[in-house]
Amino acid sequence: THSFFWRCKEKHFNNMTCNKAGTVEESLKNSPQFAKTAKKNKEKELVIIKDGKAISSHFPCTLIKKGDHLTVKYVKAVEWPKNKPPSNLIMFHLLTKGGKNITRIMKNSALKEFQEISVYAYKGERVKAALKRDGRLHCSIFKKNFVLSNKSTSVKTELSNPVDELNDETFQIILLDNLDEAYLLSNEDQVKQKPEANVEITPRNLVLEINNSKRTKNQLCFQFEEFVKGIKTQAPTLCHLQNLFRVDFSQSTQMCSEVKTMKRLMCLSDSVCQVRINGQPNGSGFLLFSNYVFTNGHVVKDIYDEKRCQFNERVSVHFSYESVEQSEGALDVLELVCFELNPEVPGGDWALLKLSAHQGLPPGLLKHIGFLPKDGGICIIGHPEGGVKKIDPCLIVPSQNRLQVVERHCRENQGPVQFVTRSFFEGVGASVHQKSFLTYESCFYYASSGSPVFDKHCNVVAMHSGGYIYRSANGETKSVIEFAHPLLAIVERLVIQMVVREKFDALK
């Protein structure tokens, strides 16, 4: 049970007591005075103002604190999406005016008179999902490549991020580039054009001809005819394509693991940790032995002072971050024992960290090290996107098939407006063709560097280190192919460096 104050047009506030979880509108409907006002304005949209910010009518009443004052107002109606009951909720705020080159944000223009609106979200969900469910943003804004910029710190938050860290912060929508804006605005202007009043509306005159486009049209028609001819001449190679499909299908069965294998991997996953810098996720890692953790060298390179042989910032690891509610279990890093950053050399990107704790640690994975497999299924365990611990079963891409993967990504990104040039994929092809690393196609992108890679026998064979990231034509973040450094090569270089640096305690 909780109470709050509300008013409509009158100057004096009314007290409202709510005894069950629901929306603010549902709570207000318990008041005969509000019910009478709502009946008069049933064709209009309900807007509720809290602390000068407009909240939605389906805003959870559990987020209204004791003593809060709400003002009820009605504006021109717009359709609203239905919502689920509240659970594990947070709230953030959004300016109704966007950044440079953004002309419209709100679906209902009447909301422009309010400087900010408040948006609620469920812990663990993505920013984009929360904004879409809120329903007050114009649908065209989601076609643009935008982020949320913190009003106080100017720190940018992408739509794919969880909402957990946004609580009670105020943001502004800004574009990442001007290309999307110019392209979309031109399309919107064409949609707004209407035929003259005296002209009969037919399918033909609804389509507007682009000036000086006849030459381009003829060229496209010619290219299309040649393309169709090329398809017809390639028909005899269908059997070859069928063979490729059959091989790919048979390989997919290698990703299916036995139950006992998955159980063993779950036990080994206890040794995987998230590496944080000043409390913020920056990579992944795993316990190698005793109180020593392995991760990639590039994860900590920016905060390590080689002259003083110490970190400039606080580094910690978390072994049990498996749900968004967990916030405990941080173990501080005492020192960087050994370090190497030579990414182009197999086994040349690693760092050995010494933890402050000795007790209560999971078992190390040093005794589970194995040789690199040539093909088959593998499993990566880590913290992609800075989130909770996850496991990704995927297939190894053998060296002879790497160029095929690159070519496939190139074909999939040949659209009307090509955002990624072919030279990018050609550069990726040349790079991966020369690497003697383990390559595969995974969904582990940012903040997953340092994750252990297990083979089908649960041996740790490599350290997940990176990929070739690009943004596709529809704005999605993708990777052409990912790679990992062989763990045996890393350990060999580690032993040599421990001898040179006289780290005899760790070496013993």
N, C-alpha and C positions, 0 to 999 in steps of 0.2 A: 504494500500500500504506500502510495506517495501522493503529494499534493503539489499543485501549481496554480498560478493566477492567470486569468484570461479576460479579454474584453473585445468588444466589436467596435461600434461607433461611439459608445458612451465613454465618458472620461474615467469612470470608476471601474476597478478590476473586480472580477468575481473569482471566488475560490473554487477549485475543482479537485476532488479526491478520486483517485483511480486505484482499484484493487486487483487488476489483472493485466498481464502483458498484452499489448495490442498497439494500435496506431493512435496518434494524437486525435485524429478525427473521430475515431471510435469512442475515445474518452469524452470528447466534447459533446457527442450525441446524447450522453446521459443527462445533459442540461436541457430542460424544456425551453429555456431562452435561446440556446444555440439551435435547437431543433426548429424553432419557429423562424429564426433567421435563415437557416439552411433551406427551409421549404420555399422561402421567398426567392432564393438565389440558386435554385436547383439547376438552372441552365448555365450557371457560371462556374468558374474554377475557384476552389478554395486555396487561399494563400495565407500562411501563418508566419508572422514575423517574431523572431526570437533574437534578442540582443542586436537588433538592426539588420539581421540576416533572414532571408526568406527560406523557410524549411517546407518540405512537401507535406501534403495532407496525409500521406501514408508513412510519415516519419514515426519511428517507434517511440511510444510514450515513455519507455524505460530510460531513454536518453534525456528526458526532461527532469532536471534536478529540482529539489525542494526550494521553493521561493522564486523560481523562474517566472517571468512575466511574458505572456504571449498575447499578440494582437491579431485578431481575425479580420481578413479582408477578402473580398470577392472580385475576380477579374474575368475577362473573357475566357471561355472554357477551352481546354485542350484535352485529348484523350490521355489517360494514364495507364501504365502497366500495373498488373496485379503483383503483389509481393508476398514473400514468405514471412512466417512469424519471426520475431527478432531473437538472435542468439549470438553471443560473443561479438557485440557491436562496437564499432568505433565511429567517429564523426570527423570530417574535414570540411573545409570551406573553399569556395571557388568564386573568383571575381566574375561578375557578369559581363565585363568588358575584356576582350582578348588582347593579345599583343599586336605587334606590327603586322599589317596586311590582313588581319582577320576582321571581317565586316559584321559577321553575325555568329552568335554562340547560342543564344536562348531560343527555344522553339516558340515560346510565348513572348512577344516583344514587350508586353506589359511589365515583365520582370526586370526590364532595364532600369526602372526607377530605383531598384535596390542595388546597392554596391556589391553585395555578396549574397550567395546562397549557401546553405549548409547541406552536405551530402552524407548520408550514413552508409556504412558498408559492413560486411561480415569479415572477421579476421580470417586471413588466408586467401581471400579472393583477390583477383587482379583489379587494377585501377579501372581498366576499360569496362569490365563487367559491372562495377559499381556505378560508373557514369551512365552506362546504357540502361541499367535497371532504374536509376533515378528518373529518367524519362523527360527531363526538362531541357536537355541540350538538343539543338537542332541536328537532324540526322546527317546533314551534309558535313558537319564538323568531323565525323568519324571517318570520312573519306580522305581526310587530310593527314599529313605526317606531323603530328603535334605531340608535345610533352607538357607536363605540369611544372611550372617554375615557382619555387617557394618565394612568397612575397618578401620574407625577411632575409633569407640567406641566398636567394637566387639559385639554389641547388635544383637541378632538373630531375624529374621522376618520369620514367617511361611508363606507357600504359600497361606493359607486361609485368610491372613490378607488383608485389603484394601491397595491400593497403595498410599493413600493420604499423608502419612507421609514420603514417600521415596524420595521426590523431591530433585534432585541435589545431592543425596548421592551415594556413591560407595560401592558395595557389592561383596562378594565372595561366591560361592556355596560351602557349606560344608555338609558332611553327618552327620546325627544324631547318627548313629551307624554303626558298621562294618558288621553286619549280612546281611543287604540288599546288600551291596557292594559285599561281597564274593559270595553270592547266585547268583546275577545277572551276575557277571563276569564269573562264571563257565558256566552259560547258554550261554553267548556270545561266549565263547571259543568253545562250542560244535557246535554252529551255524556256526562258521567260518570254521570248519573242512569240507574238501571236499573229495569225493572219488578219488581214483587214476585215472590217465588219461586213462589207458588201461582197466579199469573195466567198464562193462556196467552199466549204472545208472538205477536202478529199485527201486520201493517203498521199497523193502526189505532191500537193502544195504544202503539206505539213513538213516535208523535208526541204531545208534551205540549201541551195547550192553555194559552195565556197567559191569566192572570186578566183579567177585564173586557175581553175582546177582541172580543166579538160585534158591538158597535157599529162598531168599526174595520173588522172583516171585511165588514160590510154596505156601508160606505162605499167600501171598495176594490173590491168586486164591482160596485157601481154605476159607479164611475169607469172600471173596465175595460170594461164594456159600452159606455159612452159613447165610450171611446177606439176600440173596434172599429168602432163606427158611423162615427166620423170617418175612419177608414182607408178604409172602403167608399166614402164620399162623395168621397174624393180620387182614386179610381181613374182618372177621365178625364184627370188631369194627368200620366199616365204618359209620354205622348209628350214633354212638356216636360222630364221628368227624363231621358229617353233623350237628348235634345238636349244636356243639360248633361254627361252622361257622354261623349258623342262629342266635345264641345269639349275636355274635360279630357284625354281620351286623345290627341287631336291635339296638344295643347300639350306633352305629355310627350316628344314626339319632339324638342322644342327643347333638351332636356337632353343629347341625344346629340351630342358634339362630334367634329370631324374629328381624325385622329391628329396632323396638323401643328399644330392648335390646342393640343392637350394637350401636345405637345412644347414649344411656345413658353411655355405656362403653367408648365411645369416649370422652364424657364430663369428666368422671372420670379420664381418662388417662392424663388430664392436670396436675393432682396432682402427677404424676410419674416423677421421676428425675433420672439423672445419677450422681453418686458420683465419683468425681475425686480427685486424690492426685497429687499435683504439676502439674495440668493440664492434667494428664493421667487418662483414665477411669479405675476404679478399682471395680465398683459395681453399683448396682441400689438401689433405695429407693423411698419413697413417703411421702408427707406431711401428718402428722397425725393430727395436730391442730396448730392454730396460726402460729408461725414461727419455728416449731419443726418438724424435719424429722426423719423417721424411716428407718433403714437399718439393715443388719446383723452385729453382733459383729466382725466376722472374716474379714469383709471388711476393718476395721480400726484398727485391733488389733496390726499390726506391727509398727504403727507410733504413738501409744498412750503411753505416759509415766504415769503409774499409780501413781508413787510417787509424781510427780509434777502436776498430774491431767490436763495435756494439751497435745496437739499434737506436734510432732516433725517436722511435715511437713505441708504445706498448704493444707487444705481440702476445696473443693467447690462442689456445686451441680448445675445442669443445668436442668431446667424444660422443655425447648423448643427445645432440640436437636432432631429434627425430620428429618433433611436432612444434608448431609455431608458438604454443603456449610456454615452452620450456625457455627459461632465461638463466638457469644456474649451470654449474659444472665447468666454469672457466678455469683453465690451468695456464699460468703465466710461463712464458719462455724466458729462461735465464740467459742463454747465449746462443750465438750461431757458431756451432762447432766447426763445420766445414761448408764450403760454398763454391759453386762453379756456375757460370753463365756463358755457355758457348753453344747456343741452340742448334747450330748447323752440324754439330758433331754428335753421333749417337752416344747417349749417356752424358751429354754435356750441359744439362740444365737441371740442377738439383741443389738442395740445401738440407743440412742436418741440424735440427734444432734440439736443444737440451731443455727439458721441462723442469719446473721447480719441484714437482711431486714425484715420489717414488712408489707410494702405496696406492692401492686401489686402481691401478692402471690395467687395461686389458692386455692380453698376451701380444708380443711382437710378431710381425710377419716375416722376420728374417729367415726362419727355418722353412718357410713355405715358398721360397724363391724357386722359379723354374725357368726353363729355356723358352724362347719365343716360338710359338706354333706358326706354321706356314699358312694354315687356313682353318676354317671351322668357326665355332661360336666362342665368344668371350663375354665377360661381364665386367662392367665398370661400376664402382661404388664410390659415391662422393656427394658433394653439395652444389649442384648446378644452380646458376642464377642467385647464389647466396642463400638458397632455401634449405629446407630440411634434407636429411640424408635420403638419397635415392639410389636405386640400382637400375642399370640399363643393359639388358642383354642384346648383343648385336653381333654381326658377322664380320670377320676379318676380310679386308679387301686385299687380295694378293697383289704383289708388285706388278704382275702382268695385266691386271684388270684396273689399275688406278686411272689410266687415261680414259677408259670407258666411263667411269664414274664422273670425271671432269666433263667429258663431252655431253653426258646426259643432263647435267646441271646447266650447261651452256644452251642446249636445245630448249629446256624448259623456261628459259628467260629471254626468248626471242619474241617480244610483244610489239604492239604499235609504238610504244615509247620504250626504248631499251635503256633501262637504268644501269645495267651492268654491261660493260663492253666485252667483246670477245677477247681482247688483249688481256683482261683480268684472268679469264679461264686458261688462256694459253700460258700465262705466267705461273698459275697454279700447277698446270700439267707438267711444265718443265721442272718445277720445284719438287713435286712429289715423285716424279720419275727417278730422280737422283737419290732420294732419301732411302737409307737402309733402316728405317724405323718400322714400327708396327702401324699399319693404317687400317681404318674402319670407318663406318658411317654411324655416328652416335647423335643423341639429342643433348649431350653434355656440352654446354657452351661456357659462358662466363662464370668465373669463380669456381670452376671445377678442376682447374689445373692442380696437379699433385694427387689426383685420385688413383688408387691402385687398380690395375687391370688384371683380372683373373682368367685363367684358361678353363677348359671344361673339366680339368682335374683339380680345380680350386687352388692352383699354384699362382703366385703373384709373378707375372711375367714382364710387366711394364708399368710405367708411370704416365698417366694421361697428361698431355702437355699443351695441346693447342689444336687449332684448325684454321681453315681459310674462310673467314666470315664475310658475308655480303648481305645486302638488303635487296630482296626481290622486288619485282614491279608492283606487287600488291602491298608492299611495305613490311613484309614478314622478314625476320632475321633468320638466315639460313647459313649453313656451312657446306662447302663442297665436299670436304673430306677431313677427318680428324686423324691425329697421329699421337704416338706414345713412344717415349725413350725406353729401350730395353733395360730392365732392372739389373741384369747381370753386368752390363756395361757400366751402369752407374755405380754399383757396388765396387767394381774393380777400380774405378777412378777415385772412389771414396777412400778405399784402403790406402792407395798411394798417397793421397793428400793428408790422411791422418798421420802417416809416417813422416812426411815432409814437415808438417806442422807440429809434430811431436805430441799429438793428442793420444797419449798411451793409455789413459784411463778408458776412453771410448773404444780404442782399438782392442784392448784386452777384453 
